Amino acid sequence: MDSATAILIGAALATFGWVYTGRRGRTLAKKQHTITVMMKANFDQQFLADRSAVSDYIKGDKKLPKNILTAPSHADKRASLRRVINHYEFVAAGLRNGDFDERLVKDSERGVFILVYSNLKDYIWSLRDSRERMTIYEHLEWLYTRWEESPPSAFWRFVEWIKGT
């Protein structure tokens, strides 16, 4: 083998190592960021209190009152619902944009995301109608569709893997 070929092979291997190291670093950082957000929520006293206050609605044990959007007597429930759903919307947006590790969230909280959207779908749609904005909680709906109704095909999972998301 001549020296030019050896240099090209060495450069190709070095480039491959550099690309692999960068990709692996991004993957590990994404997982760490995901764990940090999930753990912060699980130890945040306000979030835990809000989730406890609305857990019957999330689980589907109780139906939300029809006038929850307007009645002053439901202001506390409305605020708790908003904070809880906003947390799950934030995580869903992070997943959709590739900022969080989807497998980690799916393995640990898939059921909660499915319950939140499926049992609060009417509330979300009434919010969208009242504000005339169909984009309210769109990422949560996207994640519900992705995980519950139609998971991505093998082709799209491969494309996402290539992109690093």
N, C-alpha and C positions, 0 to 999 in steps of 0.2 A: 504494500500500500504506500502510495507516495504521500508526501507531507501535506499537500493541498487537500487531499481526501480526508486525511486525519483531522485537519483543522476544521473542515466542514462538518464532519461527524461530531467533533467536540463542540462546535458552536450549536449544532442542532440539539445535542443532548443538554447543553447548558440552557438553551432557550426553553426546552421542554421542562426542565427542572424549575426554571424561573416561573413559567406559567402555572405549573402544578402547585408550587409553593404559594403563589398569589391566590389561586382559586381556593386552596385549602384554608388559607388565612381568612378569606372572606366568609367561607362556610362556618368556620369556628366562631368568628365574630358574630355572625347572624344567630347562631345557636345561643351564644352567651347573651346577646341582646334579648332574645326571646325568653330565656329563662329569667332574666332580670325583670322584664315586664310582668311575666306570670307570677313570680314570687312577690313582687311589689304589690300586686293586686290582692294576693292571698294574705298579706299582712297589713293591708291598709284598713284601719278600723272603720272609716267612713264607708268604704266600698262594701265591707263585710256587713255592716249594719243595713245599708241600702239593699244589698242582695237578700238579706234575711227578711226585710220588710216586704219584698215583692216576690219571694220564693214561691208562694202559693200560685201566683199568676204565671210564673215561669214554668213551673211543673205542670200547670194545667189543672190543678186541683180547684181553683176558683176562676171564674170569668171576671174580666175587668168590668167595672161599672160603665154603663153607656155614656155617662156624663163626666168621665174622668178628665177629659180635656178642658172642660169649662167650669165645673163645680169648684167653688173655693174650699169646700170640705175635703176635697181630694188633692190639695196642693202638695202635701207631704208625699203621698204615693206617686204623684206625677214627678216630683223632683227625684225621688228614689229610682223610679223607672228610667228617667232620663239619664241619670248617672250610670246605672247598670248597663243600659243599652248602648250608651256612648262608649263605655269601656270595650264592649264586644265589637262595636263598629270600628273602633280604633285598631283593635287587633286584626279584624277582618281586612281593613284597609292596608295594614302592614303586610299581611299575607298576600294580598292581591298585588301589591307593589314589590314584593320580593324582599321586604325588609326583615321579616320574621321567618323562622324555619317552620314550614307547613307540617312536616311529618311530626315534629315535636308537639305542636299545638293540637294536631288532629288526634294523635295518640293519647293525649292527656285530657283534652276538653271538647272533643267532637260532640259528645252528647249534649253538653251544655249549650253549645252554639245552635244545635238543631232545635233544642227545646225553646231557647230564647226566641228564635225567629218563628218557629211554627206556632207557638202558643201566644205570641204577641203580634202576629201578623196583622190582625184586625186593628190593633192599636197603631201600628206603624202606618197602615194604609189610611187610617183616619187622620193621623198627623200629616201625611202627604196631602190629603184632600183639603184639610183646613188651611194649610200653608201654601197650597198650590205649587208644591215642589216635589216632583217624583223622585228626586235624588236623595231624599232623606233615608238614611240607613241602607243605601244601595250596596255597600260592600258586604254588609251582613246578609242581605238577600243573595248576593253573588256567591258567598261562601256556602250558604244553605243549599243553593242549587248545585254547587260543585260537589259538596259532600253527601247530600241526601238524594237529590233527584237524578243528576246525571254526572257521574265522575268523569274526569278527563280521560280521553282515549290514550292508548299506549303511545301513539304518535305525538300527542301534545305533551305528555309527560316527558318524552325524549327531547322535544324542543325546549321545554322548560329546564331540563337537565343541562342541555347545551348552553342555554343562556345563563345558567347558574342561579335560577330563581327557585 
